[in-house]
């Protein structure tokens, strides 16, 4: 992992922060359609992701996930169907 690349990418303003109150499955793709993160995340964890927007998110167990995009909270409720949220953040 490139720990030194993270601060510069965050400063550019394209960062996602995901917090998991319960275990959840996630997939995050960037604007180049590359998978940045995929897999299960444990309860009481968080993940910060930086990349090239737009970000495409698929979040399982979504009502137990909170998302911040560039420091602003994102309301997942309108995007949740059968427990899974699908949305794109530009």
Backbone as a chain_set.jsonl record, in Angstrom:
{"seq": "XXXXXXXXXXXXXXXXXXXXXXXXXXXXXXXXXXXXXXXXXXXXXXXXXXXXXXXXXXXXXXXXXXXXXXXXXXXXXXXXXXXXXXXXXX", "coords": {"N": [[0.826, -1.193, 0.0], [0.406, 2.261, -0.712], [1.137, 4.406, 1.424], [2.156, 6.966, 1.472], [0.975, 8.245, -0.688], [-1.607, 8.819, -0.025], [-2.267, 11.3, 1.542], [-1.894, 13.377, -0.4], [-3.771, 12.692, -2.362], [-6.127, 12.897, -0.877], [-6.068, 15.616, -0.334], [-6.598, 16.58, -2.829], [-9.279, 16.277, -2.934], [-10.971, 14.145, -3.579], [-12.223, 11.999, -1.921], [-13.528, 9.182, -0.236], [-15.155, 8.132, 2.678], [-15.958, 5.358, 4.45], [-17.956, 3.9, 6.922], [-18.611, 1.159, 9.036], [-21.129, -0.172, 10.837], [-22.152, -2.655, 11.17], [-21.203, -5.894, 9.832], [-20.437, -5.72, 6.36], [-20.745, -5.952, 2.796], [-18.802, -4.604, 0.204], [-18.308, -2.841, -2.906], [-16.327, -0.736, -4.725], [-15.877, 1.31, -7.451], [-13.818, 3.301, -9.608], [-13.69, 6.282, -11.739], [-12.471, 5.272, -13.978], [-13.467, 2.823, -14.161], [-12.165, 0.958, -12.652], [-11.796, -1.456, -10.1], [-11.6, -0.378, -6.894], [-11.95, -1.17, -4.256], [-13.107, -4.203, -2.936], [-15.146, -6.557, -1.328], [-15.744, -8.106, 1.938], [-16.317, -6.159, 4.872], [-15.517, -5.783, 8.284], [-17.638, -5.414, 11.244], [-17.786, -2.304, 13.038], [-15.655, -0.999, 11.762], [-13.698, 1.082, 9.552], [-13.149, 2.577, 6.327], [-11.075, 4.34, 4.191], [-11.08, 5.784, 1.015], [-9.495, 6.813, -1.904], [-9.534, 8.331, -5.126], [-10.254, 8.566, -8.666], [-13.065, 10.329, -9.543], [-16.143, 9.714, -11.458], [-17.368, 7.837, -8.609], [-18.501, 4.549, -8.322], [-20.658, 2.803, -6.332], [-21.454, -0.186, -4.61], [-23.159, -1.414, -1.976], [-23.575, -3.802, 0.401], [-25.84, -4.757, 3.041], [-26.55, -2.161, 3.6], [-27.897, -0.314, 5.252], [-26.462, -0.214, 7.525], [-24.185, 1.103, 6.98], [-22.265, 4.044, 6.759], [-21.557, 6.8, 4.668], [-19.204, 9.175, 3.658], [-18.509, 11.743, 1.399], [-15.945, 13.587, 0.225], [-15.946, 14.777, 2.751], [-18.626, 15.314, 3.214], [-21.714, 14.049, 4.413], [-23.464, 11.318, 2.924], [-26.71, 10.517, 1.946], [-27.894, 7.397, 2.039], [-30.328, 6.127, 1.978], [-32.336, 6.636, -0.164], [-31.235, 5.075, -2.145], [-31.263, 2.444, -1.472], [-32.221, -0.878, -1.952], [-33.749, -3.826, -1.111], [-31.865, -4.124, 0.922], [-29.456, -3.499, -0.274], [-27.386, -0.927, -1.428], [-27.026, 1.0, -4.338], [-25.165, 3.31, -6.017], [-23.887, 6.311, -7.61], [-21.276, 8.563, -7.222], [-20.362, 11.76, -8.063]], "CA": [[0.0, 0.0, 0.0], [1.162, 3.503, -0.819], [0.691, 5.301, 2.493], [2.585, 8.336, 1.184], [0.127, 8.819, -1.736], [-2.931, 9.138, 0.507], [-2.537, 12.703, 1.862], [-1.999, 14.185, -1.614], [-5.05, 12.374, -3.003], [-7.17, 13.474, -0.039], [-6.018, 17.065, -0.528], [-7.221, 16.853, -4.128], [-10.699, 16.381, -2.663], [-11.767, 13.024, -4.072], [-12.081, 10.927, -0.947], [-14.696, 8.539, 0.347], [-14.929, 7.492, 3.966], [-17.053, 4.443, 4.754], [-17.937, 3.35, 8.283], [-19.442, -0.042, 9.079], [-21.635, -0.502, 12.166], [-22.329, -4.101, 11.079], [-20.45, -6.405, 8.685], [-21.045, -5.327, 5.09], [-19.997, -6.228, 1.576], [-18.706, -3.388, -0.605], [-17.499, -2.746, -4.114], [-16.187, 0.657, -5.144], [-15.142, 1.49, -8.701], [-13.541, 4.703, -9.897], [-14.119, 6.784, -13.038], [-11.875, 4.441, -15.031], [-14.122, 1.525, -13.979], [-11.283, 0.046, -11.93], [-12.268, -1.79, -8.761], [-10.688, 0.129, -5.868], [-12.156, -1.983, -3.061], [-14.162, -5.195, -3.087], [-15.101, -7.606, -0.317], [-16.423, -7.898, 3.215], [-15.709, -5.322, 5.898], [-16.057, -6.177, 9.587], [-18.359, -4.428, 12.053], [-16.977, -1.324, 13.773], [-14.436, -0.653, 11.033], [-13.903, 2.12, 8.552], [-12.248, 2.477, 5.18], [-10.965, 5.562, 3.407], [-10.766, 5.443, -0.368], [-9.286, 7.967, -2.767], [-9.438, 7.936, -6.523], [-10.76, 9.443, -9.719], [-14.514, 10.197, -9.678], [-17.188, 9.344, -10.492], [-17.26, 6.567, -7.896], [-19.675, 3.691, -8.378], [-20.67, 2.03, -5.093], [-22.439, -1.211, -4.29], [-22.975, -1.641, -0.545], [-24.477, -4.754, 1.021], [-26.167, -4.405, 4.432], [-26.293, -0.723, 3.456], [-28.432, 0.541, 6.32], [-25.47, -0.175, 8.608], [-22.988, 1.738, 6.435], [-22.342, 5.483, 6.53], [-20.623, 7.221, 3.637], [-18.896, 10.601, 3.5], [-17.799, 12.03, 0.159], [-15.283, 14.885, 0.411], [-16.322, 15.317, 4.055], [-20.075, 15.524, 3.333], [-22.448, 12.79, 4.539], [-24.319, 10.924, 1.798], [-27.922, 9.804, 2.354], [-28.0, 6.16, 1.259], [-31.702, 5.604, 2.025], [-33.03, 6.581, -1.463], [-30.532, 4.164, -3.059], [-31.292, 1.088, -0.92], [-33.268, -1.798, -2.363], [-33.484, -5.168, -0.566], [-30.667, -4.086, 1.757], [-28.262, -3.167, -1.045], [-27.374, 0.408, -2.03], [-26.239, 1.195, -5.568], [-25.167, 4.735, -6.344], [-22.697, 6.892, -8.226], [-20.916, 9.874, -6.662], [-19.558, 12.488, -9.056]], "C": [[0.86, 1.242, 0.0], [0.658, 4.499, 0.213], [1.041, 6.745, 2.172], [1.705, 9.001, 0.12], [-1.213, 9.313, -1.178], [-3.158, 10.615, 0.811], [-2.705, 13.575, 0.626], [-3.34, 13.941, -2.295], [-6.205, 12.966, -2.206], [-7.218, 14.982, -0.229], [-6.669, 17.459, -1.85], [-8.742, 16.843, -4.014], [-11.55, 15.246, -3.17], [-11.635, 11.848, -3.122], [-13.445, 10.472, -0.435], [-14.293, 7.988, 1.692], [-16.159, 6.655, 4.257], [-16.866, 3.911, 6.158], [-18.974, 2.233, 8.346], [-19.845, -0.355, 10.507], [-21.846, -2.012, 12.292], [-21.474, -4.596, 9.912], [-21.185, -6.065, 7.388], [-20.125, -5.717, 3.942], [-19.958, -4.949, 0.765], [-17.952, -3.643, -1.898], [-17.504, -1.284, -4.518], [-15.327, 0.678, -6.406], [-14.915, 2.983, -8.926], [-14.01, 5.062, -11.307], [-13.536, 6.02, -14.216], [-12.452, 3.025, -15.006], [-13.179, 0.481, -13.381], [-11.858, -0.203, -10.545], [-11.21, -1.323, -7.754], [-10.741, -0.732, -4.612], [-13.271, -2.968, -3.365], [-14.013, -6.216, -1.968], [-15.856, -7.233, 0.946], [-15.609, -6.991, 4.122], [-16.321, -5.701, 7.228], [-16.833, -5.043, 10.261], [-17.359, -3.527, 12.76], [-15.639, -1.041, 13.095], [-14.745, 0.533, 10.127], [-12.85, 1.978, 7.468], [-12.247, 3.816, 4.461], [-10.456, 5.199, 2.021], [-10.556, 6.747, -1.132], [-9.146, 7.48, -4.198], [-10.034, 8.981, -7.436], [-12.274, 9.265, -9.836], [-14.921, 10.135, -11.157], [-16.931, 7.975, -9.865], [-18.58, 5.823, -8.019], [-19.613, 2.765, -7.163], [-21.773, 1.002, -5.105], [-22.156, -1.592, -2.845], [-24.016, -2.63, -0.05], [-24.67, -4.396, 2.488], [-26.067, -2.884, 4.61], [-26.835, 0.137, 4.592], [-27.494, 0.617, 7.524], [-24.141, 0.437, 8.154], [-23.238, 3.245, 6.345], [-21.228, 5.871, 5.569], [-20.448, 8.733, 3.711], [-18.117, 10.752, 2.209], [-17.258, 13.45, 0.265], [-15.763, 15.57, 1.681], [-17.806, 15.552, 4.249], [-20.789, 14.181, 3.449], [-23.364, 12.555, 3.339], [-25.5, 10.132, 2.35], [-28.098, 8.58, 1.462], [-29.441, 5.688, 1.095], [-32.395, 5.56, 0.653], [-32.44, 5.561, -2.434], [-30.61, 2.709, -2.618], [-32.504, 0.318, -1.44], [-32.872, -3.188, -1.881], [-32.155, -5.205, 0.191], [-29.392, -3.676, 1.057], [-28.405, -1.756, -1.633], [-26.488, 0.402, -3.263], [-26.321, 2.663, -5.911], [-23.854, 5.144, -6.979], [-22.499, 8.272, -7.628], [-19.967, 10.561, -7.623], [-18.716, 13.557, -8.414]], "O": [[1.915, 1.279, 0.633], [-0.17, 5.352, -0.106], [0.308, 7.658, 2.553], [1.695, 10.229, 0.036], [-1.875, 10.139, -1.805], [-4.172, 11.157, 0.372], [-3.583, 14.437, 0.606], [-3.978, 14.886, -2.758], [-7.159, 13.481, -2.788], [-8.301, 15.565, -0.28], [-7.227, 18.55, -1.97], [-9.428, 17.347, -4.903], [-12.774, 15.377, -3.189], [-11.025, 10.831, -3.452], [-14.365, 11.265, -0.236], [-13.204, 7.434, 1.836], [-17.274, 7.175, 4.306], [-15.765, 3.519, 6.545], [-20.065, 2.344, 7.786], [-19.006, -0.759, 11.312], [-21.733, -2.575, 13.381], [-21.058, -3.791, 9.079], [-22.414, -6.12, 7.332], [-18.906, -5.801, 4.092], [-20.976, -4.268, 0.643], [-17.091, -4.519, -1.985], [-18.563, -0.667, -4.638], [-14.216, 0.148, -6.435], [-15.709, 3.818, -8.495], [-14.644, 4.254, -11.985], [-14.049, 6.11, -15.331], [-11.991, 2.141, -15.729], [-13.363, -0.721, -13.573], [-12.347, 0.718, -9.891], [-10.078, -1.805, -7.758], [-9.717, -0.994, -3.982], [-14.271, -2.605, -3.985], [-12.911, -6.687, -1.686], [-16.514, -6.195, 1.019], [-14.38, -7.044, 4.14], [-17.53, -5.922, 7.305], [-16.701, -3.874, 9.897], [-16.232, -3.93, 13.044], [-14.62, -0.864, 13.762], [-15.899, 0.929, 9.963], [-11.809, 1.351, 7.661], [-13.307, 4.362, 4.157], [-9.522, 4.41, 1.873], [-11.355, 7.676, -1.015], [-8.698, 6.361, -4.449], [-10.284, 10.12, -7.04], [-12.737, 8.18, -10.187], [-14.115, 10.472, -12.024], [-16.362, 7.081, -10.491], [-19.65, 6.406, -7.839], [-18.64, 2.033, -6.983], [-22.889, 1.272, -5.55], [-21.056, -2.038, -2.518], [-25.212, -2.336, -0.074], [-23.788, -3.806, 3.111], [-25.571, -2.391, 5.623], [-26.29, 1.206, 4.868], [-27.708, 1.417, 8.435], [-23.119, 0.316, 8.829], [-24.305, 3.671, 5.903], [-20.114, 5.352, 5.637], [-21.423, 9.477, 3.813], [-17.183, 9.995, 1.943], [-18.026, 14.405, 0.382], [-15.965, 16.784, 1.702], [-18.223, 15.951, 5.337], [-20.509, 13.266, 2.675], [-23.963, 13.491, 2.811], [-25.319, 9.193, 3.125], [-28.413, 8.705, 0.279], [-29.743, 4.931, 0.172], [-32.996, 4.537, 0.323], [-33.071, 5.219, -3.434], [-30.087, 1.828, -3.301], [-33.641, 0.786, -1.378], [-31.788, -3.674, -2.202], [-31.413, -6.185, 0.117], [-28.354, -3.518, 1.7], [-29.417, -1.435, -2.255], [-25.371, -0.115, -3.253], [-27.412, 3.209, -6.079], [-22.852, 4.434, -6.902], [-23.441, 9.059, -7.538], [-18.909, 10.03, -7.961], [-17.981, 14.262, -9.105]]}, "num_chains": 1, "name": "protein.A"}
